[in-house]
Amino acid sequence: MKKISYFLFFLLINIMTVFAQDSSGSLSLDQAINIALKNNPIILSAYKEYESACAKKLQMSAIPDLELEGEWNGIPFGSSLNEGEEGKIGLNQSFEFPSKTFLKSSIGSSEEDIAKIKLERAKLLVTAGVKKGYYKVQLSEEIVANIERTIDLLKEFLEITTAKYGNKNSSYIEVIRAKV
């Protein structure tokens, strides 16, 4: 699970850097989720499994194919079929017991439902991973912005304290406190 979350986080970072290079705007959460849902290999694999299950359902509910049979007896070695004593051509169609066809169809439907649920689960996991990574990036940006504002305020405080010390309105200890 950690590998998937790391993969999603790095996918989100890569998507954000590519998008940032393409335009001056930032990537919204919905855009990041849409990009991840379209390009994530886990979701693509789950979608292929779902398509496969849909096709299997059709195969399981279909009747068996019609078979063409041919048989020739008494053909001398190296001669044609016309020289044979007896020939027989026939069509063969097998029918399964009706309950067996119904059971195979219901098994196919169940497999299709399971594949669909797995696809939805994969989408939810990817969406949750992208949201988690997106909010971590937003939090980091906010922390950096707050630290920059704090640094600016401390520089301003140092300038004011130094100016007060220059005007003899405060002691040198306050200037040292401002520097620390």
Secondary structure as UniProt FT lines:
FT   HELIX           2..22
FT   HELIX           29..39
FT   HELIX           41..61
FT   STRAND          67..73
FT   TURN            77..78
FT   HELIX           81..83
FT   STRAND          86..92
FT   HELIX           98..166
FT   TURN            167..168
FT   HELIX           172..179
//
